[in-house]
């Protein structure tokens, strides 16, 4: 199978001068993703450092909060080493796929040998290889599967450049962003190969050509909308019984979070209001560049949703109690507890008590940031 290495080297060393320019062009094309990623990360790193400096200069008391100390001590804060492995893997994948596309259409010699690689031959692995013609056809079929994978890679490349560009503009390029790119590439190639096999189930079939529509499908699979993969992930989570928390405490109930913001928040591993309620707003600001006041407001809403749950949370927000701080203010008033219980149709011993809420560590830490931003304590 590794005969493609010798073929690629013959292009690069000039032994096949008719295509050496083509080979170098494809290798430069393959280097596009790691190089684009590197320069984008440099720009994002500078933008993040600049906005953090402005934040702490504007609100110097933030540096005295518990969440700031946790942010500084976090090992995941801005370690460049966490980007090395995913970008290296992307570089290896890109180089391999460029070699495949560089020599994959020369079917008369075949790129892959006659060994049975099950990921490449699929149902054809059962075909007997008696004559030299059979062996050549078998090698060409496996080569064709690699070409299909190459076109899935090209579709993925278009989507990836767009994703990195959008992340750079938003100053949000995380290690999880590049891990997601790797997952997306593997999924696209796997699906394209399965489609290839599903239309060539006859182990003894002689046709080894690749239909144009199959190449188009492979390219489209590479650009498969993110919503589709998200749907697959949600179904997997539901099967594994991981989505119950997200369904009970959905982030889309938080006012001010758009669909685009929601996608970026999910990228940080925050999939529910429970996660957001205990998140560090300073870390979120560093990772996303969202407005710090908005982030604190979202976190306060998430803590309210965590306390009241969906139905009662919406009743509270309908009368102006948007965040947990608003709830604490009303509970501290005379008759406030009874008013909240009546508003939400709660039984008397429900337990919405200001003292219990303010004793919670997540609330106290968020309150420190809330006050540091210039808001009054409830």
Order of alpha helices (4+ residues) and beta strands (2+ residues): alpha-alpha-alpha-alpha-alpha-alpha-alpha-alpha-alpha-alpha-alpha-alpha-alpha-alpha-alpha-alpha-alpha-alpha-alpha
